[in-house]
Amino acid sequence: MPQWSRREMLALSSGALLTACSGGGGSSTSVSVPPPPPPPPPPAGSPSLAELSAEKGMRFGTAINTGTGSTFNDNNYLNLVREECNVAVAENDLKWQAIRPSPDMFTFTGGDALVNFAQTENIGFRGHTLLWEDETRYPSWFDTYDFGADPAMEAERLLTEHITTVAARYQGQIDSWDVVNEAVNPGNGAYRSSPFSRNLGSMEAVLDIAFQAARDTLPNTQLVYNDFMSWGTGNAHRDGVLTLLDGMITRGTPIDALGVQSHIFAGTGNFGGIDEAAWRSFLNDVTSLGLDLVITEFDINDQNLPADITTRDGLIADYTSAYLGLMFEYSQLRDVLCWGLVHRYSWMQNFQPRSDGLQKRSTPFDDSYQPTPMYDAIAAAFEATTARS
């Protein structure tokens, strides 16, 4: 009797799975469109993305989210994670808004569930994020929080308390943390303003306190600064991120890697409107600082691509091949995570919707849990790259 992989079983039963898993996940809204005809199941014995990446000393993974209608409550989605992933990341469950409902309270229900799942399935796990320096992403109680007579001291206490509490809870279970997320204004490359930066006097102080608190708690965990580097909006954002990283290295702030979110805008050149030479120069500058790279949130925005699914999927695969082909040239890159595996769960459905109202096809699996040409392009990129030592 042949031995079928989970992915092959999903392919054989896709019709029943689609019926069983209606609805959206996380903060996304479900888009009702007829599913495309499913492609044939992959050949028996074809390696998964987890297997292909592991062969090269790398990891492939995805974001997972708890809550009503979420990916974590979709057993078919979890089966994809089990079959295809050797690393995962919390999409929302470890952000301040999720775990810090008040200054005096932590809630870890969602984070615990995701980390426990990864541990049970022997899947690595990334933490996202100990601090998101976009003020709109802070919990609402910051609007009236009293930093007291010594605002700098209270800001340092609050930030350190949060990071050490969260990091310590998952010590030994999370092997890579996005310590600070998006501290640079994408419009001009300057630092953002936030409650912490205003009360501590600078964003440099925020970065130093946050990363030092993380390192003190997690001496053996990869510490990452995570940002999207302004795909399609010019050089200022990248220049600002490079200034941030260079400053941290100069000050001796503990940091191991740059998280490259990799939300690719298709239809505006191979890399979302970024000049390839300029992008290579940026990556060369980052790696010359001794930093590793992590693709933390990969997906494709097909807003400007043709409606025809065959044509669109082919172009998405081309963008995937071009981008990953370039990124995989850097041996400092080991982890590649998509920001979701199945189209209808993708945050892209609510971000810059297509003018024709069609569902975006931003992820490597369609709503029938079938691999798309994007999946094949990811697999080919792992097959073509050199093994990491």
Disulfide bonds with the S-S distance in Angstrom:
none
